[in-house]
Amino acid sequence: MPVAGSTMGYKHRTLDNDKARESVEAPGYLLKIIPHVDGTPRICELARYRCGDVTVHGAWSGPAALELFHHALAPVAELPVLEVLSATHILCDLTLNLGTVVYDYLTPDRSKK
């Protein structure tokens, strides 16, 4: 069941492919949480990843809307959406490279800065 949905104007404004490629190649971050079989935390890390070998086939921006849905395990619908600042659609081929651990929340002494 989805917790969020969005729509965007189709090919509203063309974006520069080089700038779109730079945004795709910028580092991304994710919080990786994996519980142990007994439900206790086993992995809780902030990880950084980068995309490489990026070939942009097209990039657009335009008006957008965001809708948040009620969900028992993810109550994001309680958050107010005050304004959608921007939306982009980038059509590209890429390679998702291996990531690195930025911070290990369960064993901070092993964290990599």
C-alpha positions as CSV (number, residue, x, y, z in Angstrom):
1,M,0.0,0.0,0.0
2,P,1.5,3.4,-1.0
3,V,2.2,6.1,1.6
4,A,2.7,8.9,-0.9
5,G,1.9,9.7,-4.5
6,S,2.8,12.6,-6.8
7,T,1.9,14.0,-10.2
8,M,3.8,16.3,-12.5
9,G,3.1,18.2,-15.7
10,Y,4.3,16.1,-18.7
11,K,7.5,17.6,-20.3
12,H,6.5,21.1,-19.1
13,R,10.0,22.7,-19.3
14,T,13.1,21.1,-20.8
15,L,16.1,21.1,-18.4
16,D,19.8,21.2,-19.4
17,N,21.1,17.6,-19.7
18,D,24.5,18.4,-18.2
19,K,22.9,19.9,-15.1
20,A,20.5,17.0,-14.8
21,R,23.5,14.6,-15.0
22,E,25.3,16.5,-12.3
23,S,22.3,16.2,-10.0
24,V,22.0,12.5,-10.6
25,E,25.8,12.1,-9.9
26,A,25.6,14.0,-6.6
27,P,25.8,11.8,-3.6
28,G,22.6,10.4,-2.1
29,Y,22.0,9.3,1.5
30,L,19.8,6.6,3.0
31,L,19.1,5.3,6.5
32,K,19.6,1.6,6.5
33,I,17.6,-0.2,9.3
34,I,17.6,-4.0,9.4
35,P,16.2,-5.7,12.5
36,H,17.5,-8.9,14.0
37,V,15.3,-12.0,13.9
38,D,14.1,-11.2,17.5
39,G,13.1,-7.7,16.5
40,T,16.0,-5.8,18.1
41,P,18.1,-3.5,15.9
42,R,20.8,-5.3,14.0
43,I,21.9,-2.7,11.5
44,C,21.2,1.0,11.8
45,E,23.5,3.1,9.5
46,L,23.6,6.2,7.5
47,A,24.9,5.3,4.1
48,R,26.1,7.4,1.1
49,Y,25.8,6.2,-2.5
50,R,26.7,7.6,-5.9
51,C,25.5,6.9,-9.4
52,G,28.0,6.5,-12.2
53,D,28.1,6.0,-15.9
54,V,25.2,8.4,-16.2
55,T,23.7,9.0,-19.7
56,V,20.8,11.5,-19.7
57,H,18.2,11.0,-22.4
58,G,16.0,13.8,-21.4
59,A,15.2,16.0,-18.4
60,W,12.2,18.2,-17.5
61,S,10.7,20.3,-14.7
62,G,7.2,21.4,-14.1
63,P,4.3,22.0,-11.8
64,A,3.7,19.1,-9.4
65,A,1.4,17.9,-6.6
66,L,2.1,15.6,-3.6
67,E,-0.5,13.5,-1.8
68,L,0.1,11.7,1.5
69,F,-2.0,8.7,2.4
70,H,-3.0,7.3,5.8
71,H,-1.2,4.2,6.8
72,A,-1.1,2.4,10.2
73,L,2.7,1.9,10.1
74,A,3.7,5.1,8.3
75,P,1.6,8.1,9.5
76,V,3.1,10.5,7.0
77,A,-0.4,11.8,6.1
78,E,-0.3,13.7,9.4
79,L,2.5,15.9,8.0
80,P,1.4,19.1,6.4
81,V,2.4,19.6,2.7
82,L,2.6,23.4,2.7
83,E,4.2,23.9,-0.8
84,V,5.8,21.8,-3.5
85,L,9.0,23.7,-4.3
86,S,10.1,21.9,-7.4
87,A,9.7,18.7,-9.5
88,T,12.0,17.2,-12.0
89,H,11.8,14.1,-14.3
90,I,15.1,12.7,-15.5
91,L,15.2,9.9,-18.0
92,C,18.7,8.3,-17.9
93,D,20.8,5.2,-17.9
94,L,23.1,4.8,-14.8
95,T,25.1,2.4,-12.7
96,L,24.4,2.4,-8.9
97,N,27.8,2.2,-7.4
98,L,28.5,0.5,-4.0
99,G,27.9,2.7,-1.0
100,T,29.9,3.6,2.1
101,V,28.8,3.8,5.7
102,V,28.8,7.4,6.9
103,Y,27.7,6.7,10.5
104,D,26.9,3.4,12.3
105,Y,24.3,4.3,15.0
106,L,24.7,1.0,16.9
107,T,28.5,1.1,17.2
108,P,29.6,4.8,16.9
109,D,33.3,4.0,17.4
110,R,33.2,2.1,14.1
111,S,31.7,5.0,12.2
112,K,33.5,6.5,9.2
113,K,33.5,10.2,8.9
